[in-house]
Amino acid sequence: MNALIKTVAYTFIALCIADTFATNHVEMQTIIFFGLLLAVVYELSKVNKLEEKIK
């Protein structure tokens, strides 16, 4: 359930940013794509740091 909440939050944030800065649908899709990609990289880095602490 926690992952679902994070996914919805990250998607909403990316959509708000894209809606603010995009002038057409291609820019909006690109901003959303890279925004969600950054969210995934951020979450993976948190997991890697946690795994390093455990070892």
C-alpha positions as CSV (number, residue, x, y, z in Angstrom):
1,M,0.0,0.0,0.0
2,N,2.9,2.3,0.7
3,A,4.3,1.8,-2.8
4,L,0.9,2.6,-4.3
5,I,0.7,5.9,-2.4
6,K,4.3,6.8,-3.4
7,T,3.5,6.0,-7.1
8,V,0.4,8.2,-7.0
9,A,2.3,11.0,-5.3
10,Y,5.2,10.9,-7.8
11,T,2.8,10.8,-10.8
12,F,0.8,13.7,-9.5
13,I,4.0,15.8,-8.9
14,A,5.3,14.9,-12.4
15,L,1.9,15.8,-13.9
16,C,1.8,19.2,-12.1
17,I,5.3,20.1,-13.2
18,A,4.5,19.0,-16.8
19,D,1.3,21.0,-16.8
20,T,3.1,24.1,-15.6
21,F,6.0,24.1,-18.1
22,A,4.8,22.2,-21.2
23,T,3.4,24.0,-24.2
24,N,2.3,20.9,-26.2
25,H,1.6,17.3,-25.6
26,V,5.1,16.1,-26.7
27,E,6.8,18.3,-24.1
28,M,4.2,17.1,-21.5
29,Q,4.9,13.4,-22.2
30,T,8.7,14.1,-22.1
31,I,8.5,15.9,-18.8
32,I,6.3,13.2,-17.2
33,F,8.6,10.5,-18.5
34,F,11.8,12.0,-17.1
35,G,10.1,13.0,-13.9
36,L,9.0,9.4,-13.2
37,L,12.4,8.2,-14.3
38,L,14.0,10.5,-11.7
39,A,11.6,9.2,-9.1
40,V,12.6,5.6,-9.8
41,V,16.3,6.5,-9.6
42,Y,15.7,8.2,-6.3
43,E,13.8,5.2,-4.9
44,L,16.5,2.8,-6.1
45,S,19.3,4.9,-4.5
46,K,17.4,4.8,-1.2
47,V,17.1,1.0,-1.5
48,N,20.8,0.7,-2.3
49,K,21.8,2.9,0.7
50,L,19.6,0.8,3.0
51,E,21.2,-2.5,1.7
52,E,24.7,-1.1,2.3
53,K,23.8,-0.3,5.9
54,I,22.5,-3.8,6.4
55,K,25.7,-5.4,5.1
